[in-house]
Amino acid sequence: MMDENNKIQLFEDKRIRTAWDDEGEEWYFSVIDVIGVLTDSKEPRRYWSDLKAKLKDEGNQLYDKIVQLKMTAKDGKKRLTDVANTEELLRIIQSIPSPKAEPFKMWLAQVGRERIEETIDPELTIDRALATYLQKGYSREWINQRLQAIQVRKELTDEWDNRGVKQGLEYAILTDEIYRAWSGMSTRQYKDYKGLKKENLRDNMSTLELVLNMLAEATTTEISKTTEPESFEENKNVAKRGGQIAGNARKEIEKDTGKPVITNKNALDFSGIISGVIEELKDEDDQ
């Protein structure tokens, strides 16, 4: 289900209509609005029509991925318009010869270079993650826990790989089992509680939430190594058991402190800086 198709994003004081897809957990952007901003074209519809034809002639599969949604036009009426998700939109921008599109192209080139460098030297990934969290205003104590959480998650997904669990949907199902067992909420419910959409859930946890989630995932890993589950249902049971152990710890903490461990605070509360026009998304970490 799409959420509020008439939401507006501002870019250089110009309006870009957006829509949020709850099921797919991604934003969709009005293509003609973006083209209008980047090209200053008086006829962005015609520009997009010509560009679509060019992409199709080039055999670009992006042409087939474009969908239409009803969005509010200037006259207040809802009309169907072409929309694209973040990945598709960036690909469209690559095909726009415009000075305003150049910063996006440079950013994409920089990201590509960094990914190649990280493939050669994986330690760079950790260094860049540390720098990014510092720039966003997180405390060093929180960052240390977050980087440890990434390692714990990697050990768990490696174990899942060894047990034949498939990335994507099966990862997401097992992750939901862990979250439900220790927090009482699924990943989506947890995000909704914190007012999140596409943002990474772990980046919006308190230190204590992170620690309990690490306990749940690390315990799941150890139980899996010990019991060696063979079927997906057995892996679900292991995930639930690992989460329940952390859930018991949460209940003991809450009993002692008289306060709930799970908070609706998010990164805006934990960090002192709101930065970045373009935000790199880490889906894999929430799957």
C-alpha positions, 0 to 999 in steps of 0.5 A, a space after each residue: 500500500 502506498 502512503 500519502 502519494 501527495 507528499 512533497 520533497 523540496 529540491 532547490 525550493 522546487 517541488 518533487 512529489 513522492 510516495 512511500 511503498 509500505 510493502 516494498 519499503 522504498 520511496 517513489 519519486 515523480 520523474 517529470 518533477 525531477 527532470 523539471 528541476 534538473 533540466 529547467 525544461 519548460 516541457 518536462 513531460 516531452 523531455 521525459 517522453 523523448 528520454 524514455 524512447 532513447 532508453 528503450 532504443 538503447 535496450 535499457 531494461 529500466 524502461 520496463 520498470 517504470 510504474 505509474 501512480 496517482 499524484 496530486 497535480 498543480 490543480 489539486 487533482 490526482 493524475 497518473 504519472 510516471 514514478 521511479 524508486 531511488 535506484 531507477 531515478 539515479 539511472 535516469 539522472 545518469 542519462 540527463 546531460 545537465 550541469 545540475 545532474 553533474 553532482 549526482 553523477 560525480 557522487 555515483 562515480 565516487 560511491 563506485 570507486 569506494 566500493 571497488 576499493 573496499 573490495 580490495 581492502 575490506 578494512 576501508 568499510 569499517 573506517 568509512 562507517 566510523 567516519 560516517 557515524 562521527 559526522 552524524 554526531 553519534 557518540 564514540 561509545 554508541 559507535 563502538 557498539 554499532 560496529 560490534 553489532 555489524 560483526 555479530 550480524 555478519 557471523 549470524 548471516 554466515 551461519 545462516 548461509 552455512 545452513 542453506 538459508 536464502 538471502 532476502 525473504 528467508 533472512 527477513 523472516 528469521 530476523 522477524 522471529 528474533 525481533 519478536 522474541 526479544 522485543 515483542 515486535 516485528 522489524 516493521 512494527 519496531 520501525 513504525 514505533 520509532 517513526 522510521 521508514 527506509 532508515 536502518 533500524 539498528 542505526 536508530 537503537 539506543 545502546 541498550 537496545 543494540 546490546 540486547 539485539 546483539 545478545 539475541 543474534 549472537 545466541 542464535 548463532 551459537 544455538 545454530 552451531 550447536 544444534 545444526 538445523 537442517 530445515 527452514 522451520 528448524 532455523 525459525 525455531 533456533 531464531 526464536 530461541 535465541 531471541 527469547 533469551 535476550 527477551 528474558 534479559 530485557 524483562 529482568 532489566 525492566 523489572 529492576 529499573 522500572 523503565 521500558 528498554 525499548 524506546 521510540 527515540 531514533 537517530 535524531 535523538 541519539 545524534 547531534 547532527 542531521 547531515 546528508 542530502 543523499 543517504 546510503 541505505 543498508 537493507 541487508 542489515 535489516 533483512 
